[in-house]
């Protein structure tokens, strides 16, 4: 994917569709299994744990957006999403893998979603996350459908980050058991134990927030719970990446060594669909002024 070869990614996409991943975000009326948030976060977790590339999160969130829009866009695209025949990328403000997507939708705070076409690709830390600038075109519908889709994207990204963090913890523990220094496995040293234990605690504390947000889908608490989950999962995943890099040393970020796939992804996902600072500010807005806490966090971290 990082080199621009989309064929293996498409094959993986079809396999995920056969497993029913995309059907989890599509209502039964359009050939899906219904919008099932708990099952969706479970799928996103595994996508992260296996460092799966591609706009899976974006396509699943786009299905929620299209369902909210209804009408011709939903009837046209949702059956294709459920069958794994459509790749959709959401741009806020950049779109993942926009050059291979069948549909690109630009979403922004308080603005109607619009179809978009890809422009220049932007360099990034994770070669498998190919981000593109986009040029918005025709409106798809009303702005009201945007907020829930953006929250779903943030929630699935948070679950993906948990999977990334868990994979990094697992490979780091295994490496600490086998790598020896001064005649001992490095996992026997207290400093290494503490770093790995801290990574585990962060991931375990974030997990119930992610699942709690999934359970609150469709309630007024959903936006607040999503922000709490995204902030915690982003910090936990990034901490696990830093611990993995410290345990592995310089070899951890080389292209030839597998942990680099997750380390780079943890850093790239840290700010995807809102930074921890933006989501913490949003949670505080709900706690201090619940009536003004609605809506996704802006790029500046301020609510409008």
N, C-alpha and C positions, 0 to 999 in steps of 0.2 A: 504493500500500500504506500509506503513511504517513497518508493521509487516510481510511483505512478502506474503500477500494474494492478488494475482493478479486478482482473479475472479471478484470482483466488478468493478475493473478498466477496465477489458475487456468488461463488460456490458456497461459501460459508453462510451468506445471506439466505440462500435457498434452503440450506440445512436448518437454519434457525426457524424459517417459516414452516418447514415440515414438522418441527418440534412444537409449533403453536405459539411461538414467542409474540409475533405481531398480532395474532388474534386476540391476545390479552388486552389490547388497547382499542379494539374495534367492537362496536355493538353487534348483537346477534342479527339485527335487521340488515346489516351489511356484510354478513358472512363471518363475523368474529365470535368470540366467546363472551363479549361484554367487557366493559372497562373494569378490570380486576386489579386494583392498586397493590394489594399484598403480593399477588403473583408477579406483578410487574417489577416490584422492587427485588423480588427473589431472582428473577431473570437478569436484571441489571447487575446484581451482585456477582453473578457468575460471569457476565461479560467482563467485568472488571478483574475478577480473579484470574481469568485466562487472557487478559490483555487484548481483548478482541478489538480490532480497528473497525472504523466505519461509523456512519451516523445512525446507529441503532436508537440511541436515546432521542435524537432529534426526530426520527421517523415515528417513534411511539408517541412523543408529545404532539407531533403534527396530526396524528390520528385523533387525539383528543380535541385539537383545534378544529379540525374538519367536522367532527361530530357536533361541536358547538355551532359551527356555521350553518350546518344543515344544507338542504337544497341541492343544487347541481354539483357544487364542489364535493360534498359528502358522497353523493351517489356515484360520482365519477371515480374518486380516488380511494375511498375506504375499502371496497372489495379488493382492489389491487394491493393495498397495504396488507390486508389480512392474508392474502395468498402469497405474500413475499415478492410480488411482481413490481412494486414501486419503491424507489428509494427517495425519501423526502428529507430535505435539510432545512432547518430553521436558522435564519440569520438574525443575530442580536449582539452586535451589529454584523459579525462575520459568520459565514456559513461553512460548516464542515463538509468537505468532499463535494462542494457544489458542482464541480466539473463532471461528476459521474451521477449526480442526482437527477431523477426524472422530474422533480418539482422542487423549486426553492421558494420559501415563503419568508419574507421579511416581517419581523414582528418588533414592535416598539411600544413603549409605555403610552397609553391613552391614544393610540393611533390604530386605524383599521389594518389588518394584515394585508399584505400585497404580494403578488407573485414577483419574482426577481430573477435576474440573470447574473451569472458569475462574471466577475471582473478579474482583477489581479490577485494572485495568490500571495499570502503573507508568510514570511519565514516564521517558524516556531521551534520550540524546544523539543517537541515530539514529532519526528518525521511522519509518523503514521496518522497524525491529526493535521490534515491539510486544510488550512483555513483560507477562505476567499472573501475578498470584498465583493459586494453585490450592488446591482443597480435596480432599485425598486421599479415595478411597472404597474400592472393593473390591480386595483383593489379586489379582494376576495370576499369581503363581508364586513360586518360591524366589529368595532374594537372590543366589545364586551366578551367575545370568545377568547381573546388573547391571554388574559391574566391567568386563567386556569391552566392553559397549555404551558405557559412559562413556568408556573409552579410545578407542574408534572415533570417538566424537563429538569428543573432544579432537584426535585426529589429523586428521580432516576439517576441523575448525575451523582447525588450523594451516595446512593446505594452502590453505584459503580465504583466510587472512591473507596467504600468499605471493602469491596472485593479486591481492589488494587492493594490496599493496605494489608489485607490478610495474606495475600500472596507474597508480598514483600517480607512479612513477618515469618512466614513458613520457610522461605528460602534462606532467610538470615539465621533462623534457629538451626536449620540443617547444616549450614556452613559453619556456624559456631561450634557444632558438635564434631566436625571433622578437621577443621583448620587448627593446626597445632603451632604454638610458640612456646619457647622455653620448656619444651618437653611436656606441655599440657595442651588440651583442647582450649581454644580461647573462650569457649562458653563457660569454662570454670572460673573465669575472672569476674569479680564482683561488678566491675564497671560495665562489662558487656551484659551481664545478667540484668542489671538495673535498667539499661537502655532498652533492652527487648521487653522487659516487664512493663515499662512505661508505655511502649508502643501498644502492647496488648490491652492495657487498661484504657487507653484512649479509644481504641477501636470498639472495645466492649461497651464503653459508655455511650458511644455514638449510635451503636446498633439499635437500641430500643427507641431512640429518637426517630430514626428512619422508619421503623415499623409502626411507631405511634402516629407518624404523619400519614402513612399509608392508610391506617385505620380511620383517620379523621377526614379522608377524602369525601367531598360533598357536604362538609359541615363548615360553619363560619370560622372554625379554628384551623382549617387546612392551611391557609397562607402562613399563619404564624408558626405552625408546627413544621412546615416545610423549611422555613428559614432557620429554625433551631436545628433541624437535622442537617441541613447543608453546611452551616457554620461548623458544627461539631465533626461531621464526616470529613470535611476538607482539612481541618487541622489535624485530625487523627491520621488520615492518609499521608499527609505531608510529613508528619512526625515519624511515621513508619518508614517513609522513604529516606529520611535523614538517618534514621537508625540503621537501615540496611546499608547505606553508603558508608557509614562509620565502621560497621562490622566487616564489610567486604573490602574496604579500602578502595584504591584507585581502580581496581579491576571491575568494581561494581558498575561503573558508568561506561565501560567500553562496549562498542557495538557487538563484539563477538560474544558477550556474556549476557545471559538471559535477564538478570535483574535490571539491566538498563532499560528494558522495555517498560517495566512497571515504574521505575524511578522517574523516567521522563514523563510518563503518563500522569503520575501523581502530581508533578509540578504543573503540567498543562491543565489538568482538571481543577486545580486549586482555585482558579478564578473563573472557571466556566460557569455560566448561569448565575453569576453573582459571587463576589468575594466574601470570605467570612466576615469582614468588617461591614459590608453592605447588609448582609443578612442579620448580623447582631444588631445593627441599627434598626432594622425593620422589626425585630422581636421587641426591642425597647419601645418602639412606636406603638405596638399593640399593647404592651403592658402599661405604658404611661398614658396613652391616648388611644384607646381601642377604636374610636370612631374615625381616626385618621390613619390607621395602620394598614388599610387595605391596599392591594396592588403590589406588583413586583417591584423590587428595589431598582432605582435608577442607576445608570452607569456611574454617577458621581457619588452614590451612596445616600443621596437625599431623596426623600419621598416628595411627591408633588401634591 
